[in-house]
Amino acid sequence: MEKEFLYAVLKSVLEKYERVFLIIDKEKSNLFADFCNSNALKNSKYRVLILSSEPFPDNCYAQYYPITEEDGDMLYKIYSMYEFSDRFQVLSRETICGDLFDLFDAGILSLEEVFEAYLY
């Protein structure tokens, strides 16, 4: 899809959902399923939409919209370029700077605590 079209779609989605997560998991670390089935998501007070090119896991506690990897890359670029909403977040283990998953890897936070931090 075109960047302008994806940007417009994202803005309209943010009017309907209080939290939108783009999950990029090129390492196949099971991040999508872990987040979908987390207690943090289950107990969240927000309407959550997940965008991902990964297959939809069973028993997910959020709405899901499948996208292509190319659309995911474009949405990531949009996320990186614009700060139009704090309600659009990217969940990924692929970072060049420190993030909450580093605290999980160090044993400081549990995976549930990482997801809770992203949701709130």
C-alpha positions in Angstrom: 0.0 0.0 0.0 1.1 3.6 -0.4 2.5 5.4 2.6 -0.1 8.1 2.5 -2.9 5.6 2.4 -1.5 3.6 5.3 -1.1 6.8 7.3 -4.8 7.7 6.7 -5.9 4.1 7.6 -3.8 4.2 10.8 -5.3 7.6 11.8 -8.8 6.2 11.3 -8.0 3.0 13.2 -6.7 5.2 16.1 -10.2 6.8 16.3 -11.7 3.4 17.0 -9.1 1.7 19.1 -7.3 3.1 22.2 -4.1 1.1 21.6 -2.8 -0.2 18.3 0.3 -2.4 18.2 2.4 -3.3 15.2 4.2 -6.5 16.0 7.3 -7.2 14.0 8.9 -10.6 14.8 11.4 -11.4 12.1 13.3 -13.6 14.6 10.2 -15.8 15.1 10.5 -15.4 18.8 6.7 -16.1 19.4 6.2 -12.5 20.5 2.8 -12.2 18.8 1.4 -15.2 20.6 3.0 -14.3 23.9 1.5 -10.8 23.8 -1.9 -12.0 22.5 -2.3 -14.5 25.3 -0.8 -12.4 28.1 -2.7 -11.5 31.3 -1.6 -7.9 30.7 -3.6 -7.8 27.5 -6.5 -9.8 29.0 -6.8 -7.4 31.9 -6.3 -4.2 29.8 -9.0 -1.6 30.0 -8.3 -0.5 26.4 -9.7 -1.6 23.1 -6.6 -3.1 21.4 -5.9 -3.8 17.8 -2.9 -5.8 16.7 -1.3 -5.4 13.2 1.0 -8.2 12.2 2.0 -10.4 9.3 2.3 -13.4 11.7 -0.6 -16.0 11.8 -3.3 -15.1 14.3 -2.8 -17.2 17.5 -5.6 -19.0 19.3 -7.3 -17.3 22.3 -6.1 -13.8 21.6 -7.4 -11.1 23.9 -7.4 -8.4 21.2 -8.7 -7.6 17.7 -6.3 -8.6 14.9 -5.8 -7.2 11.4 -3.4 -9.1 9.2 -0.9 -7.1 7.1 1.9 -8.0 4.7 5.5 -7.8 5.7 5.9 -4.9 3.2 3.0 -3.0 4.9 4.6 -3.7 8.3 7.8 -2.2 7.1 6.0 0.9 5.8 4.0 1.2 9.1 7.3 1.0 11.0 8.7 3.8 8.9 5.6 5.9 9.6 5.9 5.1 13.3 9.6 6.2 13.2 8.9 9.4 11.3 5.7 10.8 12.9 4.7 11.2 16.5 1.0 11.6 15.9 -0.2 9.4 18.7 1.2 7.7 21.8 -1.5 5.0 21.2 0.4 3.4 18.3 3.3 1.2 19.5 5.7 -1.2 17.9 6.5 -4.4 19.6 9.7 -6.0 18.3 12.8 -7.6 19.7 14.8 -6.0 16.9 16.2 -2.8 18.3 19.3 -0.7 17.9 18.8 1.1 21.2 17.8 -0.2 24.6 14.1 -1.1 25.3 11.9 -2.8 27.8 12.8 -6.3 26.4 16.4 -5.6 27.5 15.1 -5.4 31.1 13.3 -8.7 30.5 16.5 -10.3 29.2 18.4 -9.1 32.3 15.8 -10.6 34.6 14.7 -7.2 36.0 11.1 -7.4 34.5 8.9 -10.3 33.7 7.4 -10.6 30.2 4.0 -9.7 31.8 5.5 -6.6 33.2 6.9 -5.6 29.8 3.5 -6.1 28.2 1.8 -4.1 31.0 4.3 -1.2 30.5 3.5 -1.2 26.7 -0.2 -1.2 27.4 -0.2 1.6 29.9 
